[in-house]
Amino acid sequence: MDQWLKDYIEAQHRALDSIPVGQIRDLVDVLEAARTAGRRIFVIGNGGSAANASHFTTDLGKNASEAHGGTRPPFRVTSLTDNLPWITAIGNDYAFDEIFVKQLRNLASHGDVLIAASVSGSSPNLVRAFEWAREHGLETIALVGGKRGKIADLATHVIVVADNHYGRVEDTQMNIFHMLCYAFVENA
Protein backbone atom coordinates (compact mmCIF):
# COMPACT_ATOMS: atom_id res chain seq x y z
CA MET A 1 0.00 0.00 0.00
CA ASP A 2 2.79 2.46 0.88
CA GLN A 3 4.36 2.05 -2.56
CA TRP A 4 0.99 2.49 -4.29
CA LEU A 5 0.43 5.72 -2.34
CA LYS A 6 3.91 7.00 -3.22
CA ASP A 7 3.31 6.13 -6.88
CA TYR A 8 -0.03 7.90 -6.83
CA ILE A 9 1.52 11.05 -5.38
CA GLU A 10 4.31 10.97 -7.96
CA ALA A 11 1.73 10.62 -10.75
CA GLN A 12 -0.22 13.55 -9.28
CA HIS A 13 2.95 15.65 -9.36
CA ARG A 14 3.40 14.80 -13.07
CA ALA A 15 -0.20 15.84 -13.76
CA LEU A 16 0.36 19.15 -11.95
CA ASP A 17 3.64 19.67 -13.80
CA SER A 18 1.75 19.35 -17.10
CA ILE A 19 -0.23 22.55 -16.43
CA PRO A 20 0.72 25.11 -19.10
CA VAL A 21 1.32 28.25 -17.02
CA GLY A 22 1.18 30.64 -19.99
CA GLN A 23 -2.21 29.31 -21.01
CA ILE A 24 -3.51 29.76 -17.46
CA ARG A 25 -2.36 33.39 -17.65
CA ASP A 26 -4.37 33.73 -20.89
CA LEU A 27 -7.47 32.44 -19.08
CA VAL A 28 -6.98 35.02 -16.31
CA ASP A 29 -7.11 37.64 -19.07
CA VAL A 30 -10.28 36.09 -20.54
CA LEU A 31 -12.00 36.18 -17.15
CA GLU A 32 -10.88 39.75 -16.47
CA ALA A 33 -12.17 40.86 -19.89
CA ALA A 34 -15.52 39.19 -19.20
CA ARG A 35 -15.77 40.86 -15.81
CA THR A 36 -14.87 44.28 -17.19
CA ALA A 37 -17.41 43.97 -20.02
CA GLY A 38 -20.16 42.68 -17.71
CA ARG A 39 -20.28 39.35 -19.55
CA ARG A 40 -21.60 36.20 -17.93
CA ILE A 41 -19.44 33.17 -17.23
CA PHE A 42 -21.08 29.74 -17.27
CA VAL A 43 -19.39 26.63 -15.88
CA ILE A 44 -20.34 23.02 -16.63
CA GLY A 45 -19.17 19.45 -16.01
CA ASN A 46 -20.42 16.00 -15.06
CA GLY A 47 -19.85 13.99 -11.88
CA GLY A 48 -16.75 15.17 -10.04
CA SER A 49 -16.30 17.86 -12.67
CA ALA A 50 -19.80 19.14 -11.86
CA ALA A 51 -18.72 19.46 -8.23
CA ASN A 52 -15.59 21.29 -9.37
CA ALA A 53 -17.76 23.62 -11.50
CA SER A 54 -19.85 24.48 -8.44
CA HIS A 55 -16.77 25.00 -6.28
CA PHE A 56 -15.13 27.26 -8.89
CA THR A 57 -18.33 29.28 -9.29
CA THR A 58 -18.46 29.85 -5.54
CA ASP A 59 -14.82 30.92 -5.34
CA LEU A 60 -14.97 33.21 -8.38
CA GLY A 61 -18.35 34.68 -7.48
CA LYS A 62 -17.56 35.28 -3.83
CA ASN A 63 -13.83 35.37 -3.09
CA ALA A 64 -12.52 36.81 -6.37
CA SER A 65 -15.42 39.25 -6.70
CA GLU A 66 -14.89 40.62 -3.20
CA ALA A 67 -11.10 40.80 -3.40
CA HIS A 68 -9.50 44.20 -2.92
CA GLY A 69 -12.50 45.49 -1.01
CA GLY A 70 -14.95 44.82 -3.81
CA THR A 71 -13.78 47.89 -5.73
CA ARG A 72 -13.93 46.09 -9.08
CA PRO A 73 -17.07 44.80 -10.78
CA PRO A 74 -18.08 41.33 -9.57
CA PHE A 75 -17.81 38.23 -11.73
CA ARG A 76 -21.22 37.29 -13.17
CA VAL A 77 -20.66 33.55 -12.86
CA THR A 78 -23.16 30.68 -12.82
CA SER A 79 -22.71 26.93 -12.56
CA LEU A 80 -25.23 25.23 -14.82
CA THR A 81 -24.78 22.06 -12.75
CA ASP A 82 -26.59 23.42 -9.69
CA ASN A 83 -30.30 23.71 -10.54
CA LEU A 84 -31.36 20.08 -10.15
CA PRO A 85 -35.07 20.65 -10.82
CA TRP A 86 -34.24 22.37 -14.11
CA ILE A 87 -31.64 19.73 -15.06
CA THR A 88 -34.03 16.85 -14.36
CA ALA A 89 -36.91 18.55 -16.18
CA ILE A 90 -34.74 19.01 -19.27
CA GLY A 91 -33.36 15.48 -19.02
CA ASN A 92 -36.82 14.00 -18.58
CA ASP A 93 -38.70 16.08 -21.15
CA TYR A 94 -35.95 16.28 -23.81
CA ALA A 95 -32.70 14.39 -23.27
CA PHE A 96 -29.75 14.40 -20.87
CA ASP A 97 -27.64 15.65 -23.80
CA GLU A 98 -29.62 18.91 -23.64
CA ILE A 99 -29.24 19.76 -19.92
CA PHE A 100 -26.69 22.50 -20.50
CA VAL A 101 -27.63 23.78 -23.93
CA LYS A 102 -31.26 24.41 -22.91
CA GLN A 103 -30.06 26.49 -19.95
CA LEU A 104 -27.64 28.40 -22.16
CA ARG A 105 -30.46 29.22 -24.58
CA ASN A 106 -32.28 30.96 -21.72
CA LEU A 107 -29.30 32.69 -20.12
CA ALA A 108 -26.35 33.23 -22.47
CA SER A 109 -25.60 36.03 -24.90
CA HIS A 110 -23.00 36.65 -27.58
CA GLY A 111 -19.63 37.38 -25.92
CA ASP A 112 -20.32 35.43 -22.73
CA VAL A 113 -17.88 32.72 -21.60
CA LEU A 114 -18.52 28.97 -21.26
CA ILE A 115 -16.10 26.85 -19.25
CA ALA A 116 -16.22 23.05 -19.11
CA ALA A 117 -14.19 20.68 -16.99
CA SER A 118 -14.08 17.13 -18.31
CA VAL A 119 -11.68 14.22 -18.15
CA SER A 120 -12.82 12.62 -21.42
CA GLY A 121 -13.83 15.81 -23.21
CA SER A 122 -16.51 13.93 -25.14
CA SER A 123 -19.62 13.85 -22.96
CA PRO A 124 -22.56 14.48 -25.32
CA ASN A 125 -24.08 17.18 -23.08
CA LEU A 126 -20.80 19.10 -23.07
CA VAL A 127 -20.33 18.68 -26.81
CA ARG A 128 -23.85 20.00 -27.47
CA ALA A 129 -23.22 22.99 -25.21
CA PHE A 130 -19.93 23.80 -26.97
CA GLU A 131 -21.52 23.46 -30.40
CA TRP A 132 -24.29 25.84 -29.35
CA ALA A 133 -21.79 28.24 -27.78
CA ARG A 134 -19.72 28.33 -30.97
CA GLU A 135 -22.83 29.01 -33.07
CA HIS A 136 -23.87 31.86 -30.76
CA GLY A 137 -20.55 33.66 -30.29
CA LEU A 138 -19.54 32.60 -26.80
CA GLU A 139 -15.89 32.34 -25.86
CA THR A 140 -15.22 28.78 -24.71
CA ILE A 141 -12.69 27.20 -22.38
CA ALA A 142 -12.18 23.43 -22.14
CA LEU A 143 -10.22 21.88 -19.28
CA VAL A 144 -9.66 18.30 -20.41
CA GLY A 145 -7.60 15.21 -19.72
CA GLY A 146 -5.02 13.61 -21.97
CA LYS A 147 -7.62 12.19 -24.37
CA ARG A 148 -8.68 15.78 -25.17
CA GLY A 149 -12.03 14.74 -26.66
CA LYS A 150 -14.48 16.56 -28.89
CA ILE A 151 -14.83 19.74 -26.85
CA ALA A 152 -11.10 20.40 -27.26
CA ASP A 153 -11.71 20.75 -30.99
CA LEU A 154 -14.66 23.12 -30.41
CA ALA A 155 -13.11 25.34 -27.72
CA THR A 156 -11.53 28.75 -28.09
CA HIS A 157 -9.06 27.88 -25.31
CA VAL A 158 -7.94 24.39 -24.27
CA ILE A 159 -5.98 23.34 -21.20
CA VAL A 160 -4.89 19.69 -21.34
CA VAL A 161 -3.89 17.86 -18.17
CA ALA A 162 -1.48 15.18 -19.40
CA ASP A 163 -3.12 12.22 -17.67
CA ASN A 164 -6.21 10.05 -18.15
CA HIS A 165 -6.84 9.02 -14.55
CA TYR A 166 -10.15 10.55 -13.48
CA GLY A 167 -9.09 11.41 -9.94
CA ARG A 168 -5.77 12.96 -10.93
CA VAL A 169 -7.26 14.99 -13.78
CA GLU A 170 -10.17 16.25 -11.67
CA ASP A 171 -7.78 17.18 -8.84
CA THR A 172 -5.51 19.02 -11.26
CA GLN A 173 -8.46 20.82 -12.86
CA MET A 174 -9.54 21.99 -9.41
CA ASN A 175 -6.00 23.31 -8.90
CA ILE A 176 -6.40 25.23 -12.17
CA PHE A 177 -9.74 26.62 -11.01
CA HIS A 178 -8.13 27.72 -7.75
CA MET A 179 -5.28 29.38 -9.64
CA LEU A 180 -7.80 31.29 -11.74
CA CYS A 181 -9.61 32.51 -8.62
CA TYR A 182 -6.57 33.32 -6.54
CA ALA A 183 -5.01 35.21 -9.43
CA PHE A 184 -7.66 37.82 -8.61
CA VAL A 185 -7.65 37.39 -4.83
CA GLU A 186 -3.89 37.58 -4.30
CA ASN A 187 -2.84 39.93 -7.11
CA ALA A 188 -3.59 43.64 -7.44
PAKE-664150 format. One record per residue: x, y, z of N, C-alpha, C in turn; chain; residue number from 1; residue in one letter. Coordinates in Angstrom, 2 decimals. Layout:
<sites>
X; Y; Z; X; Y; Z; X; Y; Z; A; NUM; A .
...
</sites>
This chain:
<sites>
0.83; -1.20; 0.00; 0.00; 0.00; 0.00; 0.87; 1.26; 0.00; A; 1; M .
1.93; 1.27; 0.82; 2.79; 2.46; 0.88; 3.35; 2.81; -0.50; A; 2; D .
3.80; 1.79; -1.23; 4.36; 2.05; -2.56; 3.28; 2.58; -3.50; A; 3; Q .
2.08; 2.00; -3.43; 0.99; 2.49; -4.29; 0.71; 3.96; -4.00; A; 4; W .
0.67; 4.33; -2.71; 0.43; 5.72; -2.34; 1.54; 6.64; -2.85; A; 5; L .
2.79; 6.20; -2.71; 3.91; 7.00; -3.22; 3.81; 7.16; -4.74; A; 6; K .
3.46; 6.07; -5.42; 3.31; 6.13; -6.88; 2.19; 7.07; -7.28; A; 7; D .
1.10; 7.03; -6.53; -0.03; 7.90; -6.83; 0.38; 9.37; -6.69; A; 8; Y .
1.07; 9.68; -5.61; 1.52; 11.05; -5.38; 2.47; 11.50; -6.48; A; 9; I .
3.39; 10.62; -6.88; 4.31; 10.97; -7.96; 3.56; 11.22; -9.26; A; 10; E .
2.55; 10.41; -9.54; 1.73; 10.62; -10.75; 0.95; 11.93; -10.66; A; 11; A .
0.49; 12.28; -9.46; -0.22; 13.55; -9.28; 0.72; 14.72; -9.54; A; 12; Q .
1.96; 14.60; -9.09; 2.95; 15.65; -9.36; 3.17; 15.82; -10.87; A; 13; H .
3.23; 14.72; -11.61; 3.40; 14.80; -13.07; 2.20; 15.49; -13.71; A; 14; R .
1.00; 15.18; -13.22; -0.20; 15.84; -13.76; -0.14; 17.34; -13.49; A; 15; A .
0.24; 17.73; -12.29; 0.36; 19.15; -11.95; 1.44; 19.83; -12.79; A; 16; L .
2.55; 19.12; -13.00; 3.64; 19.67; -13.80; 3.24; 19.89; -15.27; A; 17; D .
2.18; 19.21; -15.70; 1.75; 19.35; -17.10; 0.92; 20.61; -17.34; A; 18; S .
0.59; 21.34; -16.28; -0.23; 22.55; -16.43; 0.57; 23.60; -17.19; A; 19; I .
0.03; 24.09; -18.31; 0.72; 25.11; -19.10; 0.49; 26.50; -18.50; A; 20; P .
1.46; 27.01; -17.78; 1.32; 28.25; -17.02; 0.91; 29.42; -17.92; A; 21; V .
1.51; 29.54; -19.09; 1.18; 30.64; -19.99; -0.27; 30.61; -20.43; A; 22; G .
-0.81; 29.42; -20.62; -2.21; 29.31; -21.01; -3.14; 29.65; -19.84; A; 23; Q .
-2.72; 29.36; -18.63; -3.51; 29.76; -17.46; -3.55; 31.28; -17.39; A; 24; I .
-2.41; 31.92; -17.64; -2.36; 33.39; -17.65; -3.34; 33.94; -18.70; A; 25; R .
-3.42; 33.30; -19.86; -4.37; 33.73; -20.89; -5.81; 33.64; -20.38; A; 26; D .
-6.11; 32.59; -19.61; -7.47; 32.44; -19.08; -7.78; 33.51; -18.04; A; 27; L .
-6.79; 33.91; -17.25; -6.98; 35.02; -16.31; -7.41; 36.26; -17.10; A; 28; V .
-6.76; 36.49; -18.23; -7.11; 37.64; -19.07; -8.52; 37.52; -19.63; A; 29; D .
-8.93; 36.31; -20.02; -10.28; 36.09; -20.54; -11.31; 36.41; -19.45; A; 30; V .
-11.07; 35.92; -18.24; -12.00; 36.18; -17.15; -12.06; 37.66; -16.79; A; 31; L .
-10.91; 38.31; -16.78; -10.88; 39.75; -16.47; -11.63; 40.53; -17.55; A; 32; E .
-11.46; 40.17; -18.81; -12.17; 40.86; -19.89; -13.68; 40.66; -19.75; A; 33; A .
-14.09; 39.45; -19.39; -15.52; 39.19; -19.20; -16.07; 40.02; -18.04; A; 34; A .
-15.33; 40.07; -16.96; -15.77; 40.86; -15.81; -15.89; 42.33; -16.18; A; 35; R .
-14.89; 42.86; -16.82; -14.87; 44.28; -17.19; -16.02; 44.63; -18.12; A; 36; T .
-16.34; 43.72; -19.04; -17.41; 43.97; -20.02; -18.80; 43.60; -19.49; A; 37; A .
-18.87; 43.08; -18.27; -20.16; 42.68; -17.71; -20.72; 41.42; -18.34; A; 38; G .
-19.85; 40.61; -18.92; -20.28; 39.35; -19.55; -20.50; 38.28; -18.50; A; 39; R .
-21.34; 37.33; -18.84; -21.60; 36.20; -17.93; -20.61; 35.08; -18.21; A; 40; R .
-20.32; 34.34; -17.16; -19.44; 33.17; -17.23; -20.25; 31.98; -16.75; A; 41; I .
-20.34; 30.95; -17.59; -21.08; 29.74; -17.27; -20.09; 28.59; -17.14; A; 42; F .
-20.31; 27.73; -16.14; -19.39; 26.63; -15.88; -20.18; 25.33; -15.85; A; 43; V .
-19.64; 24.29; -16.53; -20.34; 23.02; -16.63; -19.37; 21.85; -16.46; A; 44; I .
-19.92; 20.70; -16.14; -19.17; 19.45; -16.01; -20.11; 18.37; -15.53; A; 45; G .
-19.64; 17.15; -15.52; -20.42; 16.00; -15.06; -19.70; 15.31; -13.91; A; 46; N .
-20.45; 14.74; -12.99; -19.85; 13.99; -11.88; -18.94; 14.86; -11.03; A; 47; G .
-17.71; 14.40; -10.81; -16.75; 15.17; -10.04; -16.47; 16.52; -10.66; A; 48; G .
-16.51; 16.58; -11.98; -16.30; 17.86; -12.67; -17.46; 18.82; -12.43; A; 49; S .
-18.66; 18.30; -12.23; -19.80; 19.14; -11.86; -19.57; 19.75; -10.48; A; 50; A .
-19.05; 18.94; -9.56; -18.72; 19.46; -8.23; -17.64; 20.52; -8.33; A; 51; A .
-16.64; 20.29; -9.17; -15.59; 21.29; -9.37; -16.16; 22.58; -9.97; A; 52; N .
-17.12; 22.44; -10.89; -17.76; 23.62; -11.50; -18.46; 24.44; -10.43; A; 53; A .
-19.17; 23.78; -9.53; -19.85; 24.48; -8.44; -18.85; 25.16; -7.51; A; 54; S .
-17.80; 24.46; -7.17; -16.77; 25.00; -6.28; -16.13; 26.23; -6.91; A; 55; H .
-15.75; 26.13; -8.18; -15.13; 27.26; -8.89; -16.07; 28.45; -8.94; A; 56; F .
-17.34; 28.20; -9.22; -18.33; 29.28; -9.29; -18.42; 30.01; -7.95; A; 57; T .
-18.42; 29.26; -6.87; -18.46; 29.85; -5.54; -17.23; 30.72; -5.29; A; 58; T .
-16.06; 30.18; -5.59; -14.82; 30.92; -5.34; -14.71; 32.17; -6.21; A; 59; D .
-15.07; 32.05; -7.50; -14.97; 33.21; -8.38; -16.03; 34.24; -8.04; A; 60; L .
-17.25; 33.77; -7.77; -18.35; 34.68; -7.48; -18.23; 35.37; -6.14; A; 61; G .
-17.68; 34.69; -5.15; -17.56; 35.28; -3.83; -16.16; 35.84; -3.59; A; 62; K .
-15.17; 34.95; -3.49; -13.83; 35.37; -3.09; -13.18; 36.33; -4.10; A; 63; N .
-13.19; 35.97; -5.37; -12.52; 36.81; -6.37; -13.30; 38.10; -6.59; A; 64; A .
-14.61; 38.04; -6.50; -15.42; 39.25; -6.70; -15.28; 40.24; -5.56; A; 65; S .
-15.00; 39.74; -4.36; -14.89; 40.62; -3.20; -13.46; 41.01; -2.87; A; 66; E .
-12.51; 40.48; -3.65; -11.10; 40.80; -3.40; -10.87; 42.30; -3.56; A; 67; A .
-9.88; 42.79; -2.85; -9.50; 44.20; -2.92; -10.65; 45.12; -2.52; A; 68; H .
-11.43; 44.67; -1.55; -12.50; 45.49; -1.01; -13.70; 45.62; -1.93; A; 69; G .
-13.80; 44.77; -2.91; -14.95; 44.82; -3.81; -14.99; 46.08; -4.66; A; 70; G .
-13.83; 46.65; -4.95; -13.78; 47.89; -5.73; -13.92; 47.66; -7.23; A; 71; T .
-13.78; 46.42; -7.66; -13.93; 46.09; -9.08; -15.30; 45.46; -9.29; A; 72; R .
-15.78; 45.45; -10.53; -17.07; 44.80; -10.78; -17.00; 43.32; -10.39; A; 73; P .
-18.08; 42.75; -9.91; -18.08; 41.33; -9.57; -18.11; 40.45; -10.82; A; 74; P .
-17.70; 39.21; -10.66; -17.81; 38.23; -11.73; -19.27; 37.77; -11.79; A; 75; F .
-19.85; 37.77; -12.95; -21.22; 37.29; -13.17; -21.11; 35.83; -13.58; A; 76; R .
-20.97; 34.95; -12.60; -20.66; 33.55; -12.86; -21.77; 32.64; -12.36; A; 77; V .
-22.10; 31.62; -13.15; -23.16; 30.68; -12.82; -22.71; 29.27; -13.18; A; 78; T .
-22.92; 28.35; -12.26; -22.71; 26.93; -12.56; -24.02; 26.35; -13.06; A; 79; S .
-24.02; 25.83; -14.27; -25.23; 25.23; -14.82; -25.44; 23.80; -14.31; A; 80; L .
-24.64; 23.39; -13.35; -24.78; 22.06; -12.75; -25.62; 22.09; -11.47; A; 81; T .
-26.04; 23.28; -11.03; -26.59; 23.42; -9.69; -28.11; 23.41; -9.57; A; 82; D .
-28.84; 23.66; -10.64; -30.30; 23.71; -10.54; -30.87; 22.34; -10.90; A; 83; N .
-30.93; 21.47; -9.91; -31.36; 20.08; -10.15; -32.78; 19.97; -10.70; A; 84; L .
-33.75; 20.76; -10.22; -35.07; 20.65; -10.82; -35.05; 20.98; -12.33; A; 85; P .
-34.32; 22.01; -12.70; -34.24; 22.37; -14.11; -33.52; 21.28; -14.92; A; 86; W .
-32.41; 20.78; -14.38; -31.64; 19.73; -15.06; -32.51; 18.49; -15.27; A; 87; I .
-33.22; 18.07; -14.22; -34.03; 16.85; -14.36; -35.23; 17.07; -15.26; A; 88; T .
-35.80; 18.27; -15.26; -36.91; 18.55; -16.18; -36.44; 18.48; -17.63; A; 89; A .
-35.29; 19.07; -17.92; -34.74; 19.01; -19.27; -34.40; 17.57; -19.64; A; 90; I .
-33.73; 16.87; -18.74; -33.36; 15.48; -19.02; -34.57; 14.60; -19.25; A; 91; G .
-35.62; 14.80; -18.46; -36.82; 14.00; -18.58; -37.64; 14.35; -19.82; A; 92; N .
-37.82; 15.64; -20.08; -38.70; 16.08; -21.15; -38.02; 16.11; -22.52; A; 93; D .
-36.70; 16.24; -22.55; -35.95; 16.28; -23.81; -34.96; 15.13; -23.83; A; 94; Y .
-33.75; 15.40; -23.34; -32.70; 14.39; -23.27; -31.60; 14.91; -22.36; A; 95; A .
-30.86; 14.00; -21.74; -29.75; 14.40; -20.87; -28.72; 15.20; -21.66; A; 96; F .
-28.58; 14.92; -22.95; -27.64; 15.65; -23.80; -27.96; 17.14; -23.87; A; 97; D .
-29.17; 17.53; -23.51; -29.62; 18.91; -23.64; -29.58; 19.71; -22.33; A; 98; E .
-29.11; 19.10; -21.23; -29.24; 19.76; -19.92; -28.50; 21.09; -19.82; A; 99; I .
-27.42; 21.24; -20.55; -26.69; 22.50; -20.50; -27.11; 23.45; -21.61; A; 100; F .
-27.30; 22.92; -22.80; -27.63; 23.78; -23.93; -28.98; 24.47; -23.74; A; 101; V .
-29.95; 23.78; -23.15; -31.26; 24.41; -22.91; -31.14; 25.56; -21.90; A; 102; K .
-30.28; 25.40; -20.91; -30.06; 26.49; -19.95; -29.34; 27.66; -20.63; A; 103; Q .
-28.35; 27.34; -21.45; -27.64; 28.40; -22.16; -28.57; 29.20; -23.06; A; 104; L .
-29.51; 28.53; -23.71; -30.46; 29.22; -24.58; -31.23; 30.29; -23.81; A; 105; R .
-31.53; 30.01; -22.55; -32.28; 30.96; -21.72; -31.40; 32.08; -21.15; A; 106; N .
-30.13; 31.78; -20.92; -29.30; 32.69; -20.12; -28.16; 33.38; -20.86; A; 107; L .
-27.60; 32.75; -21.87; -26.35; 33.23; -22.47; -26.59; 34.20; -23.61; A; 108; A .
-25.61; 35.06; -23.80; -25.60; 36.03; -24.90; -24.25; 36.01; -25.59; A; 109; S .
-24.24; 36.52; -26.80; -23.00; 36.65; -27.58; -21.94; 37.34; -26.71; A; 110; H .
-20.73; 36.80; -26.69; -19.63; 37.38; -25.92; -19.47; 36.82; -24.53; A; 111; G .
-20.46; 36.07; -24.04; -20.32; 35.43; -22.73; -19.26; 34.33; -22.82; A; 112; D .
-18.93; 33.74; -21.68; -17.88; 32.72; -21.60; -18.48; 31.42; -21.07; A; 113; V .
-18.13; 30.31; -21.71; -18.52; 28.97; -21.26; -17.27; 28.19; -20.92; A; 114; L .
-17.23; 27.66; -19.71; -16.10; 26.85; -19.25; -16.60; 25.45; -18.93; A; 115; I .
-15.91; 24.44; -19.45; -16.22; 23.05; -19.11; -14.99; 22.37; -18.55; A; 116; A .
-15.22; 21.57; -17.51; -14.19; 20.68; -16.99; -14.63; 19.27; -17.32; A; 117; A .
-13.74; 18.50; -17.92; -14.08; 17.13; -18.31; -12.79; 16.32; -18.43; A; 118; S .
-12.84; 15.09; -17.98; -11.68; 14.22; -18.15; -11.65; 13.69; -19.58; A; 119; V .
-12.78; 13.20; -20.07; -12.82; 12.62; -21.42; -12.94; 13.67; -22.51; A; 120; S .
-13.62; 14.77; -22.22; -13.83; 15.81; -23.21; -14.86; 15.46; -24.28; A; 121; G .
-15.57; 14.37; -24.10; -16.51; 13.93; -25.14; -17.91; 13.65; -24.65; A; 122; S .
-18.26; 14.06; -23.45; -19.62; 13.85; -22.96; -20.60; 14.57; -23.89; A; 123; S .
-21.63; 13.87; -24.35; -22.56; 14.48; -25.32; -23.19; 15.79; -24.85; A; 124; P .
-23.47; 15.92; -23.54; -24.08; 17.18; -23.08; -23.09; 18.34; -23.15; A; 125; N .
-21.82; 18.06; -22.95; -20.80; 19.10; -23.07; -20.57; 19.46; -24.54; A; 126; L .
-20.52; 18.45; -25.38; -20.33; 18.68; -26.81; -21.46; 19.54; -27.36; A; 127; V .
-22.69; 19.21; -27.01; -23.85; 20.00; -27.47; -23.74; 21.45; -27.00; A; 128; R .
-23.35; 21.64; -25.75; -23.22; 22.99; -25.21; -22.13; 23.77; -25.96; A; 129; A .
-21.01; 23.12; -26.25; -19.93; 23.80; -26.97; -20.31; 24.09; -28.42; A; 130; F .
-21.04; 23.19; -29.04; -21.52; 23.46; -30.40; -22.44; 24.69; -30.39; A; 131; E .
-23.37; 24.71; -29.45; -24.29; 25.84; -29.35; -23.53; 27.13; -29.07; A; 132; W .
-22.57; 27.06; -28.14; -21.79; 28.24; -27.78; -21.02; 28.78; -28.98; A; 133; A .
-20.46; 27.91; -29.77; -19.72; 28.33; -30.97; -20.67; 29.03; -31.95; A; 134; R .
-21.84; 28.44; -32.14; -22.83; 29.01; -33.07; -23.35; 30.36; -32.62; A; 135; E .
-23.29; 30.64; -31.31; -23.87; 31.86; -30.76; -22.83; 32.85; -30.22; A; 136; H .
-21.58; 32.67; -30.58; -20.55; 33.66; -30.29; -20.06; 33.73; -28.86; A; 137; G .
-20.11; 32.62; -28.14; -19.54; 32.60; -26.80; -18.06; 32.23; -26.89; A; 138; L .
-17.28; 32.76; -25.98; -15.89; 32.34; -25.86; -15.88; 31.08; -25.00; A; 139; E .
-15.15; 30.06; -25.41; -15.22; 28.78; -24.71; -13.85; 28.33; -24.21; A; 140; T .
-13.89; 27.71; -23.04; -12.69; 27.20; -22.38; -12.95; 25.75; -22.02; A; 141; I .
-12.07; 24.85; -22.47; -12.18; 23.43; -22.14; -10.98; 23.01; -21.31; A; 142; A .
-11.24; 22.51; -20.11; -10.22; 21.88; -19.28; -10.43; 20.38; -19.44; A; 143; L .
-9.48; 19.70; -20.07; -9.66; 18.30; -20.41; -8.46; 17.46; -19.98; A; 144; V .
-8.67; 16.14; -19.99; -7.60; 15.21; -19.72; -6.82; 14.90; -20.99; A; 145; G .
-5.92; 13.94; -20.88; -5.02; 13.61; -21.97; -5.68; 13.13; -23.25; A; 146; G .
-6.90; 12.62; -23.16; -7.62; 12.19; -24.37; -8.15; 13.37; -25.18; A; 147; K .
-8.20; 14.53; -24.59; -8.68; 15.78; -25.17; -10.18; 15.73; -25.48; A; 148; R .
-10.62; 14.88; -26.35; -12.03; 14.74; -26.66; -12.55; 15.80; -27.61; A; 149; G .
-13.84; 15.71; -27.89; -14.48; 16.56; -28.89; -14.55; 18.03; -28.51; A; 150; K .
-14.71; 18.32; -27.21; -14.83; 19.74; -26.85; -13.51; 20.48; -27.05; A; 151; I .
-12.39; 19.76; -27.00; -11.10; 20.40; -27.26; -11.05; 20.97; -28.67; A; 152; A .
-11.69; 20.29; -29.61; -11.71; 20.75; -30.99; -12.68; 21.91; -31.19; A; 153; D .
-13.65; 22.06; -30.29; -14.66; 23.12; -30.41; -14.31; 24.37; -29.62; A; 154; L .
-13.38; 24.26; -28.68; -13.11; 25.34; -27.72; -12.20; 26.43; -28.29; A; 155; A .
-12.41; 27.63; -27.79; -11.53; 28.75; -28.09; -10.19; 28.58; -27.38; A; 156; T .
-10.25; 28.10; -26.13; -9.06; 27.88; -25.31; -9.13; 26.47; -24.74; A; 157; H .
-8.00; 25.76; -24.77; -7.94; 24.39; -24.27; -6.76; 24.25; -23.32; A; 158; V .
-7.03; 23.69; -22.15; -5.98; 23.34; -21.20; -6.04; 21.82; -21.05; A; 159; I .
-4.95; 21.15; -21.41; -4.89; 19.69; -21.34; -4.05; 19.29; -20.14; A; 160; V .
-4.63; 18.49; -19.27; -3.89; 17.86; -18.17; -3.40; 16.52; -18.72; A; 161; V .
-2.09; 16.33; -18.74; -1.48; 15.18; -19.40; -1.61; 13.91; -18.56; A; 162; A .
-2.84; 13.46; -18.40; -3.12; 12.22; -17.67; -4.54; 11.81; -18.06; A; 163; D .
-4.86; 10.54; -17.86; -6.21; 10.05; -18.15; -6.92; 9.49; -16.93; A; 164; N .
-6.27; 9.52; -15.79; -6.84; 9.02; -14.55; -7.85; 10.04; -14.04; A; 165; H .
-9.08; 9.60; -13.84; -10.15; 10.55; -13.48; -9.83; 11.35; -12.23; A; 166; Y .
-9.39; 10.70; -11.19; -9.09; 11.41; -9.94; -7.99; 12.43; -10.11; A; 167; G .
-6.89; 12.03; -10.76; -5.77; 12.96; -10.93; -6.14; 14.15; -11.81; A; 168; R .
-6.87; 13.89; -12.89; -7.26; 14.99; -13.78; -8.22; 15.93; -13.07; A; 169; V .
-9.23; 15.39; -12.39; -10.17; 16.25; -11.67; -9.47; 17.07; -10.59; A; 170; E .
-8.54; 16.44; -9.86; -7.78; 17.18; -8.84; -6.98; 18.30; -9.47; A; 171; D .
-6.33; 18.02; -10.59; -5.51; 19.02; -11.26; -6.39; 20.14; -11.83; A; 172; T .
-7.54; 19.79; -12.36; -8.46; 20.82; -12.86; -8.93; 21.72; -11.72; A; 173; Q .
-9.16; 21.15; -10.55; -9.54; 21.99; -9.41; -8.39; 22.91; -9.03; A; 174; M .
-7.15; 22.43; -9.14; -6.00; 23.31; -8.90; -6.00; 24.46; -9.90; A; 175; N .
-6.32; 24.18; -11.15; -6.40; 25.23; -12.17; -7.50; 26.23; -11.80; A; 176; I .
-8.66; 25.72; -11.42; -9.74; 26.62; -11.01; -9.31; 27.50; -9.84; A; 177; F .
-8.61; 26.92; -8.87; -8.13; 27.72; -7.75; -7.12; 28.76; -8.21; A; 178; H .
-6.23; 28.39; -9.12; -5.28; 29.38; -9.64; -6.01; 30.55; -10.29; A; 179; M .
-7.05; 30.23; -11.08; -7.80; 31.29; -11.74; -8.46; 32.22; -10.73; A; 180; L .
-8.97; 31.68; -9.65; -9.61; 32.51; -8.62; -8.58; 33.31; -7.85; A; 181; C .
-7.54; 32.65; -7.38; -6.57; 33.32; -6.54; -5.69; 34.29; -7.32; A; 182; Y .
-5.68; 34.18; -8.64; -5.01; 35.21; -9.43; -5.65; 36.57; -9.19; A; 183; A .
-6.95; 36.56; -8.90; -7.66; 37.82; -8.61; -7.63; 38.16; -7.13; A; 184; F .
-7.64; 37.15; -6.27; -7.65; 37.39; -4.83; -6.30; 37.89; -4.34; A; 185; V .
-5.22; 37.30; -4.85; -3.89; 37.58; -4.30; -3.05; 38.52; -5.15; A; 186; E .
-3.57; 39.00; -6.26; -2.84; 39.93; -7.11; -3.63; 41.22; -7.26; A; 187; N .
-2.92; 42.33; -7.32; -3.59; 43.64; -7.44; -4.13; 43.85; -8.84; A; 188; A .
</sites>
